[in-house]
């Protein structure tokens, strides 16, 4: 069994609720646009990373990798806070130590087609845990 796994989702909004967060309007795999560039009024990214509570893994973080390859960090937990969360999870018998990261961007410009990726990192390892295909859907070819 792997020492960690992650899930990343694109959505329209993330709302803080009394008992956690609510993801609003989760997006499908493809974002069909009429033209480029396009400015999205809002884009939200949610990442949940779960780590084996006894594994020595290092820091936990996530970033949004844009079509051009540049990255914007979504958030990060230091190695010390990861160890503390793992210890707390072990103390109450949980099978995983959980970490949630999220970000919302307003007026988000998309300049080209391709894949936008959510990348999760635990220590020196990284995986793609979410993807959004940017597509031009021209109704009048």
N, C-alpha and C positions, 0 to 999 in steps of 0.2 A: 504494500500500500504506500502511496506517495506521502511525503512528510507535510505537504501542503497542497492546497488547491484554491482556485479563485473563480469568481463569476463577475463579469462586468456588463452593465447595461447602459444603453443610451435611452434617454427619455426627454420629455418636454419640461418637467419640473420635479423637484424633490421638496416635499413639505415636511416640516418637523411636526410630529404629532405627539400627543401625551405619552404614548407607549412606543415611540420609535419614529421611523421615517416612512412616508408614503411616496411611492414612485408614481407619477402621473403621466399617462400617455406613453407607455413603453413603445419604442420604435421598432419596426421590423428590421431585417438585415440590410435592406436597400433604402436609400434616401433618393427619391426621384425628383430632380430639379428641372425647371424649364429653361434656365439659362445660367451662365457664369459671367461674372461673379454673382453670388447670391448672399444676402445677409439674412441669417436666421435670427428671429427676435430673441430666441432663447434656446440653449442646448444644455442638458444636464447629463452628468455621468455618475453612475453609482458602482462601487466596487466592494465586494465582500471577499475577504481572504481568510481562510481558516488554516491553522497551523497545528501540527501535532504538539500537544502540551509538554512533551518530554524531549523534543528535538532541539538541538542547538542550531538556530537558523540565522540569527543576525537581525538587521533592521527589516521592516516591512514597508513597502511603498507602492504607489501606482502612478502612472502617467498616461496622458493622451498623446499618441503619436499621430501627427497630422499627415496628410497625403504627401507633403513634401519631405517627410522624414524628421522634421523638427518635433520636439517634445515639450509638453507643458505638464509639470508635476501636478497631480491631483491632491496628493497628501503623503505623509510619511509618519511612521512610528519608529522611534529610536530603538536600538538594540535593548537598552535598559527597560523601556516601557513594554517591549515584546516579552522579555523575561518575566516582568511583573504580571502581565496578563496570563502568560502560560502557567505561572505558579498559582494564581488565583483559580484558573480552570482546573488544574490538578487537585487543588485543595477541596473542590466540591465535586470531583469525579466526572468532569466533562470530557468528552472524547476529543474536542477541538478547542483551541483558543481562537476567538474570532476578532477580526478587525474590519471596520467599515470606513470607507473613504468616499467622499462625494464632492462634486463641484458643479457650479452653475455658471454659464457664461451668457452674457447679454450682448446682442449685436454682433453675433459670431459670423465672420465672413468666410465663405468657401470660394476658393479661386480655381479649383481644378477637380477633375474626376479622379477616382481611385479609392483606396481603402484608408479609413481612419480607424486606428486601433487603440484599444485599452490594454495597456501593458502592466501586469502585476509583477512585482519583484519581492523576493524573499531572500535576504542575504545576497549572494552573487548570482542566483538563478532568476530567470524571468520567463514568463509565459504570456502569450496573447490570450486574454480572457474575454474579449469583446471586440466586435468589428462592425463597421458601418460602411457599406459600399456606396460611394457617391456616384450617381448616374445622371446623365442628361436624358430626359424623356421629352424629345421634341415632338409635339403633336402635328407639326406641319413640316415634314422632312423635305 
